[in-house]
Amino acid sequence: MDGKHMQIGEVAARTELSLRTIRHYEETGLVTPSARSQGGFRLYTETDVARLMVIRRMKPLGFTLDQMRDLLDATDRLDAGAVLGAEERAALLERVRAYQREAADQVEKLRVQLSRAEDFEGTLRARLEQDAHTARG
């Protein structure tokens, strides 16, 4: 290998995704290994790793596989270097913008959830500290 390709184990370690998950994303067409070794092993590039990171970041925000595929399609077409017409480029950018807005909405919902969880944990901690103080007294 020339150092430009990584086997699935290295990709799994870098992305913190399981081998099974990476293979699943391949089966669903989200990420395709850029090459195969002579022995048939999947070989990935930095671009493949970047795609997996997009997917990994979308998943906890509740995006579906179809939404992931749609966003990756839009960004692939924007990144391809092909000459895009002004309308097509604007439409692709609007698709990306819509996903950005949805991600921002999901992040805000998670912030609210986290705040409530921290309040709850604090309430329990205070209750335990109160009980410990009473038991000593």
DRENTORKOL-3810 file (N, C-alpha, C; in nm, 4 decimals):
REM DRENTORKOL-3810
@n.u->0.0833; n.v->-0.1190; n.w->0.0000; ca.u->0.0000; ca.v->0.0000; ca.w->0.0000; c.u->0.0869; c.v->0.1241; c.w->0.0000
@n.u->0.0324; n.v->0.2306; n.w->-0.0559; ca.u->0.1088; ca.v->0.3543; ca.w->-0.0693; c.u->0.0867; c.v->0.4507; c.w->0.0462
@n.u->0.0137; n.v->0.4099; n.w->0.1504; ca.u->-0.0100; ca.v->0.4971; ca.w->0.2642; c.u->-0.1331; c.v->0.5839; c.w->0.2470
@n.u->-0.1897; n.v->0.5871; n.w->0.1283; ca.u->-0.3077; ca.v->0.6692; ca.w->0.1039; c.u->-0.4356; c.v->0.5947; c.w->0.1375
@n.u->-0.4270; n.v->0.4642; n.w->0.1494; ca.u->-0.5435; ca.v->0.3829; ca.w->0.1788; c.u->-0.5324; c.v->0.3213; c.w->0.3179
@n.u->-0.6487; n.v->0.3026; n.w->0.3804; ca.u->-0.6545; ca.v->0.2430; ca.w->0.5139; c.u->-0.7472; c.v->0.1228; c.w->0.5086
@n.u->-0.7163; n.v->0.0231; n.w->0.5881; ca.u->-0.8063; ca.v->-0.0912; ca.w->0.5999; c.u->-0.9179; c.v->-0.0557; c.w->0.6970
@n.u->-1.0217; n.v->-0.1356; n.w->0.6955; ca.u->-1.1419; ca.v->-0.1062; ca.w->0.7715; c.u->-1.1165; c.v->-0.0934; c.w->0.9221
@n.u->-1.0229; n.v->-0.1701; n.w->0.9751; ca.u->-0.9920; ca.v->-0.1620; ca.w->1.1181; c.u->-0.9403; c.v->-0.0249; c.w->1.1580
@n.u->-0.8510; n.v->0.0314; n.w->1.0762; ca.u->-0.7989; ca.v->0.1650; ca.w->1.1044; c.u->-0.9096; c.v->0.2696; c.w->1.0924
@n.u->-0.9940; n.v->0.2526; n.w->0.9923; ca.u->-1.1055; ca.v->0.3453; ca.w->0.9736; c.u->-1.2004; c.v->0.3378; c.w->1.0934
@n.u->-1.2276; n.v->0.2168; n.w->1.1398; ca.u->-1.3143; ca.v->0.1998; ca.w->1.2565; c.u->-1.2554; c.v->0.2705; c.w->1.3785
@n.u->-1.1263; n.v->0.2548; n.w->1.3981; ca.u->-1.0612; ca.v->0.3199; ca.w->1.5119; c.u->-1.0675; c.v->0.4725; c.w->1.5000
@n.u->-1.0452; n.v->0.5227; n.w->1.3801; ca.u->-1.0454; ca.v->0.6688; ca.w->1.3598; c.u->-1.1839; c.v->0.7293; c.w->1.3714
@n.u->-1.2856; n.v->0.6559; n.w->1.3279; ca.u->-1.4211; ca.v->0.7109; ca.w->1.3281; c.u->-1.5003; c.v->0.6726; c.w->1.4521
@n.u->-1.4469; n.v->0.5801; n.w->1.5310; ca.u->-1.5155; ca.v->0.5261; ca.w->1.6480; c.u->-1.6478; c.v->0.4593; c.w->1.6083
@n.u->-1.6486; n.v->0.3994; n.w->1.4911; ca.u->-1.7612; ca.v->0.3199; ca.w->1.4439; c.u->-1.7175; c.v->0.1740; c.w->1.4412
@n.u->-1.8111; n.v->0.0848; n.w->1.4629; ca.u->-1.7765; ca.v->-0.0568; ca.w->1.4593; c.u->-1.7578; c.v->-0.1029; c.w->1.3151
@n.u->-1.6858; n.v->-0.2144; n.w->1.2993; ca.u->-1.6695; ca.v->-0.2736; ca.w->1.1664; c.u->-1.8069; c.v->-0.3063; c.w->1.1076
@n.u->-1.8943; n.v->-0.3570; n.w->1.1909; ca.u->-2.0293; ca.v->-0.3927; ca.w->1.1467; c.u->-2.1032; c.v->-0.2697; c.w->1.0944
@n.u->-2.0927; n.v->-0.1588; n.w->1.1651; ca.u->-2.1609; ca.v->-0.0360; ca.w->1.1241; c.u->-2.1055; c.v->0.0142; c.w->0.9916
@n.u->-1.9741; n.v->0.0116; n.w->0.9769; ca.u->-1.9125; ca.v->0.0561; ca.w->0.8510; c.u->-1.9590; c.v->-0.0329; c.w->0.7358
@n.u->-1.9632; n.v->-0.1628; n.w->0.7598; ca.u->-2.0107; ca.v->-0.2549; ca.w->0.6554; c.u->-2.1583; c.v->-0.2287; c.w->0.6231
@n.u->-2.2369; n.v->-0.1988; n.w->0.7256; ca.u->-2.3787; ca.v->-0.1667; ca.w->0.7040; c.u->-2.3926; c.v->-0.0423; c.w->0.6156
@n.u->-2.3123; n.v->0.0592; n.w->0.6437; ca.u->-2.3184; ca.v->0.1804; ca.w->0.5621; c.u->-2.2756; c.v->0.1520; c.w->0.4182
@n.u->-2.1866; n.v->0.0559; n.w->0.4020; ca.u->-2.1492; ca.v->0.0151; ca.w->0.2659; c.u->-2.2669; c.v->-0.0558; c.w->0.1981
@n.u->-2.3304; n.v->-0.1465; n.w->0.2706; ca.u->-2.4443; ca.v->-0.2201; ca.w->0.2148; c.u->-2.5589; c.v->-0.1281; c.w->0.1749
@n.u->-2.5779; n.v->-0.0195; n.w->0.2499; ca.u->-2.6868; ca.v->0.0741; ca.w->0.2198; c.u->-2.6454; c.v->0.1799; c.w->0.1175
@n.u->-2.5192; n.v->0.1754; n.w->0.0736; ca.u->-2.4732; ca.v->0.2679; ca.w->-0.0296; c.u->-2.4299; c.v->0.4040; c.w->0.0199
@n.u->-2.4164; n.v->0.4206; n.w->0.1502; ca.u->-2.3738; ca.v->0.5507; ca.w->0.2026; c.u->-2.2250; c.v->0.5749; c.w->0.1830
@n.u->-2.1463; n.v->0.4705; n.w->0.2026; ca.u->-2.0009; ca.v->0.4808; ca.w->0.1876; c.u->-1.9532; c.v->0.3567; c.w->0.1148
@n.u->-1.8782; n.v->0.3767; n.w->0.0109; ca.u->-1.8210; ca.v->0.2654; ca.w->-0.0641; c.u->-1.6696; c.v->0.2742; c.w->-0.0531
@n.u->-1.6039; n.v->0.1651; n.w->-0.0162; ca.u->-1.4578; ca.v->0.1700; ca.w->-0.0112; c.u->-1.4023; c.v->0.2145; c.w->-0.1467
@n.u->-1.3005; n.v->0.2968; n.w->-0.1413; ca.u->-1.2429; ca.v->0.3503; ca.w->-0.2647; c.u->-1.1698; c.v->0.2448; c.w->-0.3457
@n.u->-1.1271; n.v->0.1392; n.w->-0.2777; ca.u->-1.0505; ca.v->0.0357; ca.w->-0.3482; c.u->-1.0579; c.v->-0.0935; c.w->-0.2685
@n.u->-1.0007; n.v->-0.1958; n.w->-0.3274; ca.u->-0.9851; ca.v->-0.3253; ca.w->-0.2607; c.u->-0.8404; c.v->-0.3676; c.w->-0.2769
@n.u->-0.7892; n.v->-0.4316; n.w->-0.1743; ca.u->-0.6526; ca.v->-0.4834; ca.w->-0.1835; c.u->-0.6541; c.v->-0.6077; c.w->-0.2717
@n.u->-0.5356; n.v->-0.6560; n.w->-0.3059; ca.u->-0.5272; ca.v->-0.7788; ca.w->-0.3866; c.u->-0.5952; c.v->-0.8946; c.w->-0.3149
@n.u->-0.5931; n.v->-0.8898; n.w->-0.1820; ca.u->-0.6570; ca.v->-0.9943; ca.w->-0.1029; c.u->-0.8062; c.v->-0.9714; c.w->-0.0823
@n.u->-0.8598; n.v->-0.8634; n.w->-0.1392; ca.u->-1.0024; ca.v->-0.8361; ca.w->-0.1289; c.u->-1.0438; c.v->-0.7512; c.w->-0.0107
@n.u->-0.9465; n.v->-0.7015; n.w->0.0657; ca.u->-0.9797; ca.v->-0.6182; ca.w->0.1809; c.u->-1.0260; c.v->-0.4803; c.w->0.1353
@n.u->-1.1254; n.v->-0.4276; n.w->0.2064; ca.u->-1.1733; ca.v->-0.2928; ca.w->0.1780; c.u->-1.0631; c.v->-0.1922; c.w->0.2088
@n.u->-1.0465; n.v->-0.0956; n.w->0.1201; ca.u->-0.9484; ca.v->0.0100; ca.w->0.1403; c.u->-1.0187; c.v->0.1451; c.w->0.1316
@n.u->-0.9907; n.v->0.2298; n.w->0.2292; ca.u->-1.0586; ca.v->0.3586; ca.w->0.2410; c.u->-0.9584; c.v->0.4729; c.w->0.2313
@n.u->-1.0076; n.v->0.5875; n.w->0.1863; ca.u->-0.9267; ca.v->0.7091; ca.w->0.1776; c.u->-0.9735; c.v->0.8081; c.w->0.2834
@n.u->-0.9032; n.v->0.9182; n.w->0.2934; ca.u->-0.9440; ca.v->1.0262; ca.w->0.3842; c.u->-1.0836; c.v->1.0768; c.w->0.3485
@n.u->-1.1156; n.v->1.0800; n.w->0.2202; ca.u->-1.2490; ca.v->1.1231; ca.w->0.1770; c.u->-1.3555; c.v->1.0281; c.w->0.2300
@n.u->-1.3270; n.v->0.8980; n.w->0.2264; ca.u->-1.4204; ca.v->0.7988; ca.w->0.2804; c.u->-1.4386; c.v->0.8191; c.w->0.4308
@n.u->-1.3293; n.v->0.8454; n.w->0.4999; ca.u->-1.3356; ca.v->0.8700; ca.w->0.6445; c.u->-1.4200; c.v->0.9951; c.w->0.6712
@n.u->-1.4018; n.v->1.0996; n.w->0.5916; ca.u->-1.4800; ca.v->1.2229; ca.w->0.6084; c.u->-1.6295; c.v->1.1936; c.w->0.5903
@n.u->-1.6652; n.v->1.1111; n.w->0.4924; ca.u->-1.8060; ca.v->1.0726; ca.w->0.4717; c.u->-1.8604; c.v->0.9997; c.w->0.5946
@n.u->-1.7817; n.v->0.9064; n.w->0.6467; ca.u->-1.8245; ca.v->0.8336; ca.w->0.7654; c.u->-1.8426; c.v->0.9273; c.w->0.8848
@n.u->-1.7586; n.v->1.0277; n.w->0.8960; ca.u->-1.7719; ca.v->1.1237; ca.w->1.0051; c.u->-1.9000; c.v->1.2064; c.w->0.9907
@n.u->-1.9368; n.v->1.2414; n.w->0.8686; ca.u->-2.0634; ca.v->1.3122; ca.w->0.8467; c.u->-2.1786; c.v->1.2244; c.w->0.8949
@n.u->-2.1760; n.v->1.0987; n.w->0.8553; ca.u->-2.2807; ca.v->1.0053; ca.w->0.8948; c.u->-2.2833; c.v->0.9900; c.w->1.0461
@n.u->-2.1664; n.v->0.9734; n.w->1.1057; ca.u->-2.1578; ca.v->0.9563; ca.w->1.2510; c.u->-2.2150; c.v->1.0769; c.w->1.3245
@n.u->-2.1943; n.v->1.1956; n.w->1.2694; ca.u->-2.2454; ca.v->1.3174; ca.w->1.3333; c.u->-2.3945; c.v->1.3357; c.w->1.3111
@n.u->-2.4463; n.v->1.2845; n.w->1.2006; ca.u->-2.5897; ca.v->1.2984; ca.w->1.1710; c.u->-2.6750; c.v->1.2018; c.w->1.2532
@n.u->-2.6230; n.v->1.0834; n.w->1.2773; ca.u->-2.7017; ca.v->0.9782; ca.w->1.3415; c.u->-2.7590; c.v->1.0198; c.w->1.4774
@n.u->-2.6806; n.v->1.0744; n.w->1.5697; ca.u->-2.7386; ca.v->1.1084; ca.w->1.7000; c.u->-2.8387; c.v->1.2244; c.w->1.6939
@n.u->-2.8404; n.v->1.2938; n.w->1.5824; ca.u->-2.9363; ca.v->1.4027; ca.w->1.5666; c.u->-3.0672; c.v->1.3534; c.w->1.5060
@n.u->-3.0765; n.v->1.2230; n.w->1.4822; ca.u->-3.2011; ca.v->1.1640; ca.w->1.4370; c.u->-3.2233; c.v->1.1630; c.w->1.2865
@n.u->-3.1203; n.v->1.1934; n.w->1.2095; ca.u->-3.1345; ca.v->1.1895; ca.w->1.0643; c.u->-3.1461; c.v->1.0449; c.w->1.0168
@n.u->-3.2286; n.v->1.0228; n.w->0.9163; ca.u->-3.2474; ca.v->0.8895; ca.w->0.8607; c.u->-3.1363; c.v->0.8587; c.w->0.7603
@n.u->-3.1262; n.v->0.7307; n.w->0.7227; ca.u->-3.0279; ca.v->0.6923; ca.w->0.6210; c.u->-3.0568; c.v->0.7636; c.w->0.4891
@n.u->-3.1842; n.v->0.7798; n.w->0.4556; ca.u->-3.2190; ca.v->0.8512; ca.w->0.3317; c.u->-3.1754; c.v->0.9971; c.w->0.3384
@n.u->-3.1924; n.v->1.0602; n.w->0.4526; ca.u->-3.1475; ca.v->1.1994; ca.w->0.4678; c.u->-2.9956; c.v->1.2077; c.w->0.4587
@n.u->-2.9271; n.v->1.1125; n.w->0.5197; ca.u->-2.7812; ca.v->1.1093; ca.w->0.5108; c.u->-2.7387; c.v->1.0963; c.w->0.3649
@n.u->-2.8031; n.v->1.0054; n.w->0.2945; ca.u->-2.7728; ca.v->0.9832; ca.w->0.1527; c.u->-2.7975; c.v->1.1108; c.w->0.0723
@n.u->-2.9081; n.v->1.1790; n.w->0.0989; ca.u->-2.9429; ca.v->1.3014; ca.w->0.0267; c.u->-2.8402; c.v->1.4117; c.w->0.0522
@n.u->-2.8013; n.v->1.4294; n.w->0.1776; ca.u->-2.7016; ca.v->1.5329; ca.w->0.2088; c.u->-2.5679; c.v->1.4992; c.w->0.1438
@n.u->-2.5262; n.v->1.3740; n.w->0.1542; ca.u->-2.3987; ca.v->1.3348; ca.w->0.0934; c.u->-2.4017; c.v->1.3530; c.w->-0.0581
@n.u->-2.5162; n.v->1.3237; n.w->-0.1191; ca.u->-2.5310; ca.v->1.3454; ca.w->-0.2630; c.u->-2.5139; c.v->1.4935; c.w->-0.2961
@n.u->-2.5792; n.v->1.5777; n.w->-0.2199; ca.u->-2.5700; ca.v->1.7225; ca.w->-0.2453; c.u->-2.4270; c.v->1.7721; c.w->-0.2279
@n.u->-2.3614; n.v->1.7315; n.w->-0.1211; ca.u->-2.2239; ca.v->1.7788; ca.w->-0.0990; c.u->-2.1272; c.v->1.7190; c.w->-0.2001
@n.u->-2.1505; n.v->1.5926; n.w->-0.2388; ca.u->-2.0667; ca.v->1.5317; ca.w->-0.3428; c.u->-2.0766; c.v->1.6109; c.w->-0.4726
@n.u->-2.1977; n.v->1.6459; n.w->-0.5098; ca.u->-2.2166; ca.v->1.7201; ca.w->-0.6342; c.u->-2.1555; c.v->1.8597; c.w->-0.6259
@n.u->-2.1652; n.v->1.9227; n.w->-0.5098; ca.u->-2.1023; ca.v->2.0542; ca.w->-0.4929; c.u->-1.9497; c.v->2.0441; c.w->-0.4971
@n.u->-1.8955; n.v->1.9352; n.w->-0.4421; ca.u->-1.7502; ca.v->1.9168; ca.w->-0.4332; c.u->-1.6879; c.v->1.8587; c.w->-0.5593
@n.u->-1.7688; n.v->1.8076; n.w->-0.6509; ca.u->-1.7184; ca.v->1.7333; ca.w->-0.7660; c.u->-1.6342; c.v->1.8168; c.w->-0.8611
@n.u->-1.6467; n.v->1.9459; n.w->-0.8526; ca.u->-1.5686; ca.v->2.0301; ca.w->-0.9428; c.u->-1.6330; c.v->2.0448; c.w->-1.0790
@n.u->-1.7436; n.v->1.9764; n.w->-1.1001; ca.u->-1.8142; ca.v->1.9908; ca.w->-1.2279; c.u->-1.8778; c.v->2.1292; c.w->-1.2340
@n.u->-1.8908; n.v->2.1780; n.w->-1.3528; ca.u->-1.9541; ca.v->2.3082; ca.w->-1.3704; c.u->-2.1040; c.v->2.2913; c.w->-1.3473
@n.u->-2.1533; n.v->2.3614; n.w->-1.2476; ca.u->-2.2953; ca.v->2.3554; ca.w->-1.2155; c.u->-2.3607; c.v->2.4845; c.w->-1.2618
@n.u->-2.4796; n.v->2.4731; n.w->-1.3106; ca.u->-2.5556; ca.v->2.5922; ca.w->-1.3441; c.u->-2.5928; c.v->2.6655; c.w->-1.2165
@n.u->-2.6209; n.v->2.7932; n.w->-1.2277; ca.u->-2.6529; ca.v->2.8748; ca.w->-1.1106; c.u->-2.7737; c.v->2.8194; c.w->-1.0353
@n.u->-2.8764; n.v->2.7742; n.w->-1.1076; ca.u->-2.9963; ca.v->2.7212; ca.w->-1.0431; c.u->-2.9669; c.v->2.5910; c.w->-0.9702
@n.u->-2.8910; n.v->2.5025; n.w->-1.0365; ca.u->-2.8586; ca.v->2.3743; ca.w->-0.9744; c.u->-2.7740; c.v->2.3958; c.w->-0.8494
@n.u->-2.6747; n.v->2.4832; n.w->-0.8586; ca.u->-2.5891; ca.v->2.5134; ca.w->-0.7431; c.u->-2.6717; c.v->2.5705; c.w->-0.6284
@n.u->-2.7624; n.v->2.6630; n.w->-0.6609; ca.u->-2.8470; ca.v->2.7238; ca.w->-0.5576; c.u->-2.9360; c.v->2.6184; c.w->-0.4925
@n.u->-2.9901; n.v->2.5267; n.w->-0.5719; ca.u->-3.0761; ca.v->2.4213; ca.w->-0.5179; c.u->-2.9970; c.v->2.3279; c.w->-0.4257
@n.u->-2.8756; n.v->2.2931; n.w->-0.4670; ca.u->-2.7916; ca.v->2.2076; ca.w->-0.3831; c.u->-2.7560; c.v->2.2777; c.w->-0.2522
@n.u->-2.7209; n.v->2.4038; n.w->-0.2614; ca.u->-2.6872; ca.v->2.4799; ca.w->-0.1408; c.u->-2.8079; c.v->2.4922; c.w->-0.0488
@n.u->-2.9263; n.v->2.5059; n.w->-0.1055; ca.u->-3.0468; ca.v->2.5136; ca.w->-0.0233; c.u->-3.0725; c.v->2.3809; c.w->0.0480
@n.u->-3.0452; n.v->2.2687; n.w->-0.0182; ca.u->-3.0578; ca.v->2.1381; ca.w->0.0471; c.u->-2.9638; c.v->2.1298; c.w->0.1658
@n.u->-2.8391; n.v->2.1716; n.w->0.1463; ca.u->-2.7419; ca.v->2.1684; ca.w->0.2556; c.u->-2.7875; c.v->2.2621; c.w->0.3677
@n.u->-2.8343; n.v->2.3794; n.w->0.3315; ca.u->-2.8826; ca.v->2.4783; ca.w->0.4292; c.u->-2.9984; c.v->2.4202; c.w->0.5115
@n.u->-3.0882; n.v->2.3478; n.w->0.4471; ca.u->-3.2015; ca.v->2.2876; ca.w->0.5181; c.u->-3.1518; c.v->2.1863; c.w->0.6222
@n.u->-3.0513; n.v->2.1083; n.w->0.5864; ca.u->-2.9938; ca.v->2.0131; ca.w->0.6829; c.u->-2.9228; c.v->2.0865; c.w->0.7962
@n.u->-2.8576; n.v->2.1959; n.w->0.7648; ca.u->-2.7920; ca.v->2.2754; ca.w->0.8696; c.u->-2.8954; c.v->2.3290; c.w->0.9681
@n.u->-3.0079; n.v->2.3783; n.w->0.9162; ca.u->-3.1138; ca.v->2.4300; ca.w->1.0047; c.u->-3.1714; c.v->2.3183; c.w->1.0912
@n.u->-3.1948; n.v->2.2021; n.w->1.0299; ca.u->-3.2467; ca.v->2.0887; ca.w->1.1064; c.u->-3.1471; c.v->2.0456; c.w->1.2136
@n.u->-3.0199; n.v->2.0446; n.w->1.1805; ca.u->-2.9169; ca.v->2.0093; ca.w->1.2801; c.u->-2.9175; c.v->2.1104; c.w->1.3942
@n.u->-2.9284; n.v->2.2381; n.w->1.3618; ca.u->-2.9321; ca.v->2.3422; ca.w->1.4655; c.u->-3.0536; c.v->2.3227; c.w->1.5563
@n.u->-3.1688; n.v->2.2890; n.w->1.4974; ca.u->-3.2892; ca.v->2.2633; ca.w->1.5777; c.u->-3.2677; c.v->2.1443; c.w->1.6704
@n.u->-3.2086; n.v->2.0379; n.w->1.6178; ca.u->-3.1839; ca.v->1.9190; ca.w->1.6990; c.u->-3.0835; c.v->1.9474; c.w->1.8113
@n.u->-2.9820; n.v->2.0268; n.w->1.7816; ca.u->-2.8831; ca.v->2.0638; ca.w->1.8841; c.u->-2.9514; c.v->2.1409; c.w->1.9970
@n.u->-3.0410; n.v->2.2315; n.w->1.9613; ca.u->-3.1126; ca.v->2.3087; ca.w->2.0644; c.u->-3.1987; c.v->2.2164; c.w->2.1501
@n.u->-3.2657; n.v->2.1215; n.w->2.0878; ca.u->-3.3462; ca.v->2.0252; ca.w->2.1645; c.u->-3.2586; c.v->1.9437; c.w->2.2584
@n.u->-3.1417; n.v->1.9046; n.w->2.2111; ca.u->-3.0492; ca.v->1.8293; ca.w->2.2959; c.u->-2.9979; c.v->1.9141; c.w->2.4118
@n.u->-2.9764; n.v->2.0434; n.w->2.3865; ca.u->-2.9330; ca.v->2.1333; ca.w->2.4953; c.u->-3.0388; c.v->2.1395; c.w->2.6044
@n.u->-3.1654; n.v->2.1489; n.w->2.5648; ca.u->-3.2747; ca.v->2.1520; ca.w->2.6617; c.u->-3.2776; c.v->2.0205; c.w->2.7394
@n.u->-3.2665; n.v->1.9076; n.w->2.6683; ca.u->-3.2649; ca.v->1.7771; ca.w->2.7345; c.u->-3.1486; c.v->1.7671; c.w->2.8325
@n.u->-3.0303; n.v->1.8119; n.w->2.7899; ca.u->-2.9130; ca.v->1.8058; ca.w->2.8762; c.u->-2.9325; c.v->1.8922; c.w->3.0001
@n.u->-2.9877; n.v->2.0097; n.w->2.9840; ca.u->-3.0126; ca.v->2.0983; ca.w->3.0970; c.u->-3.1077; c.v->2.0333; c.w->3.1969
@n.u->-3.2128; n.v->1.9714; n.w->3.1462; ca.u->-3.3083; ca.v->1.9033; ca.w->3.2341; c.u->-3.2431; c.v->1.7857; c.w->3.3039
@n.u->-3.1594; n.v->1.7117; n.w->3.2317; ca.u->-3.0902; ca.v->1.5977; ca.w->3.2916; c.u->-2.9936; c.v->1.6446; c.w->3.4003
@n.u->-2.9230; n.v->1.7546; n.w->3.3755; ca.u->-2.8308; ca.v->1.8082; ca.w->3.4764; c.u->-2.9068; c.v->1.8569; c.w->3.5995
@n.u->-3.0225; n.v->1.9199; n.w->3.5773; ca.u->-3.1052; ca.v->1.9634; ca.w->3.6913; c.u->-3.1504; c.v->1.8435; c.w->3.7734
@n.u->-3.1926; n.v->1.7381; n.w->3.7045; ca.u->-3.2380; ca.v->1.6173; ca.w->3.7722; c.u->-3.1250; c.v->1.5537; c.w->3.8518
@n.u->-3.0085; n.v->1.5420; n.w->3.7901; ca.u->-2.8932; ca.v->1.4840; ca.w->3.8596; c.u->-2.8575; c.v->1.5687; c.w->3.9804
@n.u->-2.8637; n.v->1.7000; n.w->3.9674; ca.u->-2.8340; ca.v->1.7896; ca.w->4.0793; c.u->-2.9338; c.v->1.7733; c.w->4.1930
@n.u->-3.0592; n.v->1.7559; n.w->4.1582; ca.u->-3.1625; ca.v->1.7336; ca.w->4.2593; c.u->-3.1345; c.v->1.6048; c.w->4.3360
@n.u->-3.1007; n.v->1.4996; n.w->4.2650; ca.u->-3.0693; ca.v->1.3721; ca.w->4.3307; c.u->-2.9446; c.v->1.3837; c.w->4.4177
@n.u->-2.8414; n.v->1.4528; n.w->4.3654; ca.u->-2.7179; ca.v->1.4706; ca.w->4.4421; c.u->-2.7462; c.v->1.5462; c.w->4.5707
@n.u->-2.8270; n.v->1.6544; n.w->4.5612; ca.u->-2.8611; ca.v->1.7339; ca.w->4.6798; c.u->-2.9385; c.v->1.6488; c.w->4.7807
@n.u->-3.0274; n.v->1.5652; n.w->4.7310; ca.u->-3.1055; ca.v->1.4780; ca.w->4.8193; c.u->-3.0137; c.v->1.3812; c.w->4.8928
@n.u->-2.9185; n.v->1.3233; n.w->4.8212; ca.u->-2.8256; ca.v->1.2299; ca.w->4.8848; c.u->-2.7351; c.v->1.3008; c.w->4.9848
@n.u->-2.6901; n.v->1.4206; n.w->4.9507; ca.u->-2.6058; ca.v->1.4975; ca.w->5.0436; c.u->-2.6837; c.v->1.5354; c.w->5.1687
@n.u->-2.8104; n.v->1.5716; n.w->5.1507; ca.u->-2.8961; ca.v->1.6060; ca.w->5.2638; c.u->-2.9137; c.v->1.4849; c.w->5.3559
@n.u->-2.9374; n.v->1.3693; n.w->5.2927; ca.u->-2.9568; ca.v->1.2477; ca.w->5.3713; c.u->-2.8274; c.v->1.2106; c.w->5.4447
@n.u->-2.7143; n.v->1.2240; n.w->5.3775; ca.u->-2.5844; ca.v->1.1924; ca.w->5.4402; c.u->-2.5586; c.v->1.2865; c.w->5.5583
@n.u->-2.5942; n.v->1.4132; n.w->5.5425; ca.u->-2.5737; ca.v->1.5117; ca.w->5.6482; c.u->-2.6647; c.v->1.4801; c.w->5.7680
@n.u->-2.7899; n.v->1.4424; n.w->5.7399; ca.u->-2.8852; ca.v->1.4082; ca.w->5.8445; c.u->-2.8410; c.v->1.2838; c.w->5.9206
@n.u->-2.7873; n.v->1.1873; n.w->5.8461; ca.u->-2.7430; ca.v->1.0610; ca.w->5.9082; c.u->-2.6270; c.v->1.0845; c.w->6.0029
@n.u->-2.5432; n.v->1.1842; n.w->5.9711; ca.u->-2.4276; ca.v->1.2134; ca.w->6.0570; c.u->-2.4686; c.v->1.2894; c.w->6.1815
@n.u->-2.5740; n.v->1.3661; n.w->6.1698; ca.u->-2.6137; ca.v->1.4581; ca.w->6.2765; c.u->-2.6822; c.v->1.3968; c.w->6.3882
END
